[in-house]
């Protein structure tokens, strides 16, 4: 009876552990999809346009939506379409870009779209310079990721999180808005997303930390040049 009870307890523990693991993996995948690096420029633009009290203060609702649409098309849709086309033509093995080889052409394509986006924004005098600086940081971070990809598979999610935190630190330094809560939320999101990538992907910790450093540093460079 004692042995039977012990076996039953072990089975229950394994079942609970398995269910717990599935729930953790589910949330890890969810965070990875919601905060995919391609979506970060849209989230940032929405924050600057509709939450920050100053940067888009002279814009109408339609004007704000046009800027969001421009970012969505150039920084999200076009790079995503490029990846799907590369998969359809057989240049990459998976749209999830699991290997360093798969990431080379998408990095170059994304760099092209990011450069064009920041150039278009830069030439429009009415566009807040903070958005120009951010997109320039996105462009150079993709270039840095391409170089890092020669040596190891740096986490693109971590680069996006580093960019998010980096821009919020820049806004805090400019003292245009009380950034206590936005920055706290950005740190929490960055922690959740990076932890999620360690759980559901084959990234090593150094690839996560390097991605964070690239995203953070490139935003500081963008701010130094454009602000």
C-alpha positions in Angstrom: 0.0 0.0 0.0 2.8 2.4 0.9 4.5 1.7 -2.5 1.3 2.2 -4.4 0.6 5.5 -2.6 4.2 6.7 -3.4 3.8 5.8 -7.1 0.5 7.6 -7.2 2.0 10.7 -5.7 4.9 10.6 -8.2 2.4 10.3 -11.1 0.4 13.3 -9.8 3.6 15.3 -9.4 4.7 14.5 -13.0 1.2 15.4 -14.3 1.2 18.7 -12.4 4.8 19.4 -13.6 3.8 18.6 -17.2 0.7 20.9 -17.1 2.7 23.7 -15.5 5.4 23.4 -18.2 2.7 23.5 -21.0 1.2 26.7 -19.4 4.7 28.3 -19.2 5.4 27.4 -22.8 2.1 28.8 -23.9 2.7 32.2 -22.2 6.3 32.2 -23.5 5.1 31.7 -27.1 2.4 34.4 -26.5 4.8 37.0 -25.3 7.2 36.1 -28.2 4.4 36.7 -30.8 2.9 39.8 -29.2 6.3 41.5 -28.8 7.8 40.3 -32.0 10.7 42.7 -33.0 8.8 43.8 -36.1 6.0 45.1 -34.0 8.1 47.2 -31.7 8.3 50.2 -34.1 4.5 50.3 -34.3 4.1 50.1 -30.5 6.7 52.9 -30.1 4.9 55.1 -32.7 1.6 54.6 -31.0 3.1 55.5 -27.6 4.7 58.7 -29.0 1.6 59.7 -31.0 -1.2 58.9 -28.5 0.3 58.7 -25.0 3.2 61.1 -24.9 1.7 64.6 -24.3 4.2 66.6 -26.4 5.8 65.0 -29.4 2.7 64.9 -31.6 0.8 67.7 -29.9 0.3 69.7 -33.2 -1.0 66.7 -35.1 -4.6 65.9 -35.9 -5.9 62.4 -35.3 -5.7 61.7 -39.0 -2.1 63.0 -39.1 -1.1 60.7 -36.3 -2.7 57.7 -38.0 -0.9 58.5 -41.2 2.5 58.3 -39.4 1.4 55.1 -37.7 0.4 53.7 -41.1 3.7 54.7 -42.7 5.7 52.9 -39.9 3.4 49.8 -40.2 3.9 49.5 -43.9 7.6 50.2 -44.1 8.8 48.6 -40.8 6.4 45.7 -40.4 4.5 44.7 -43.6 7.3 45.0 -46.2 9.9 43.1 -44.1 7.4 40.4 -43.3 6.4 40.1 -46.9 10.0 39.8 -47.9 10.5 36.9 -45.4 7.5 35.1 -46.8 8.7 35.6 -50.3 12.1 34.3 -49.4 10.5 31.2 -47.9 8.3 30.7 -51.0 11.3 31.0 -53.3 13.3 28.5 -51.3 16.0 31.0 -50.1 15.3 30.3 -46.4 14.2 27.1 -44.7 11.7 28.6 -42.3 9.9 32.0 -41.7 11.0 31.7 -38.1 14.7 32.1 -39.2 16.0 29.4 -36.9 19.5 29.4 -38.4 22.2 32.0 -38.9 22.2 31.3 -42.7 18.4 31.9 -42.9 18.8 35.3 -41.2 21.3 36.9 -43.7 19.0 38.0 -46.5 16.1 39.0 -44.2 18.5 41.2 -42.2 19.6 42.9 -45.4 16.0 43.3 -46.6 14.9 44.7 -43.2 17.9 47.1 -43.2 16.8 48.5 -46.5 13.3 49.1 -45.4 14.4 50.6 -42.0 16.8 52.9 -43.8 14.1 54.1 -46.2 11.7 54.6 -43.3 14.1 56.8 -41.3 15.1 58.7 -44.4 11.5 59.5 -45.3 10.8 60.6 -41.7 14.0 62.7 -41.6 13.0 64.6 -44.7 9.6 65.5 -43.3 10.3 68.6 -41.0 7.0 68.1 -39.2 7.8 64.6 -37.9 9.1 64.7 -34.3 12.9 64.1 -34.3 12.5 61.5 -31.5 10.8 59.2 -34.1 13.6 59.8 -36.6 16.2 59.0 -33.9 14.3 55.8 -33.0 14.1 54.6 -36.6 17.7 55.4 -37.2 18.5 53.3 -34.1 16.4 50.5 -35.5 18.3 50.7 -38.8 21.8 50.6 -37.2 20.7 47.8 -34.8 19.7 45.7 -37.8 23.1 46.3 -39.3 24.8 45.4 -36.0 22.7 42.2 -35.8 23.8 41.3 -39.3 27.5 41.6 -38.3 26.9 39.7 -35.0 25.1 37.0 -37.0 28.5 36.1 -38.5 29.6 34.8 -35.1 26.4 33.7 -33.4 22.6 33.9 -33.6 21.9 37.0 -31.7 18.3 37.3 -30.4 16.2 39.6 -32.5 13.5 39.8 -29.7 16.2 41.0 -27.3 17.3 43.7 -29.8 13.7 44.9 -30.0 13.5 45.0 -26.2 16.8 46.8 -25.9 15.4 49.4 -28.4 12.2 49.8 -26.4 14.1 50.4 -23.1 16.7 52.5 -24.8 14.2 54.9 -26.3 12.3 55.2 -23.0 15.6 56.1 -21.3 16.2 58.7 -24.0 12.7 60.2 -23.4 13.3 60.2 -19.7 16.6 62.1 -20.2 14.8 64.7 -22.3 12.5 65.3 -19.4 9.4 65.7 -21.7 7.2 63.3 -19.7 7.2 61.5 -16.4 8.6 58.1 -17.5 8.5 56.3 -14.1 5.7 53.9 -15.0 6.3 53.6 -18.7 9.9 52.7 -18.0 9.0 50.2 -15.3 6.5 48.5 -17.7 9.2 48.5 -20.4 11.7 46.7 -18.1 9.0 44.2 -17.1 8.1 43.5 -20.7 11.8 43.2 -21.6 12.3 40.7 -18.8 9.3 38.6 -19.7 10.1 38.5 -23.4 13.8 37.7 -22.9 12.9 35.0 -20.4 10.4 33.6 -22.9 13.0 33.4 -25.6 15.2 31.4 -23.3 12.3 29.0 -22.6 10.9 28.4 -26.1 14.0 29.0 -28.4 17.5 27.6 -28.5 19.1 30.9 -27.7 22.0 31.0 -25.2 22.1 33.7 -22.5 24.9 35.5 -24.3 22.8 35.9 -27.4 20.0 37.4 -25.3 22.4 39.8 -23.5 24.1 40.8 -26.7 20.8 41.6 -28.3 19.8 43.8 -25.4 23.1 45.6 -25.6 22.8 46.2 -29.3 19.2 47.5 -29.1 20.1 49.8 -26.1 23.3 51.1 -27.6 21.9 51.8 -31.0 19.1 53.9 -29.6 21.6 56.0 -27.7 23.6 56.5 -30.9 20.4 57.5 -32.8 19.5 60.0 -30.1 23.1 61.4 -30.1 23.0 62.0 -33.8 19.4 63.2 -34.3 18.5 64.9 -31.0 
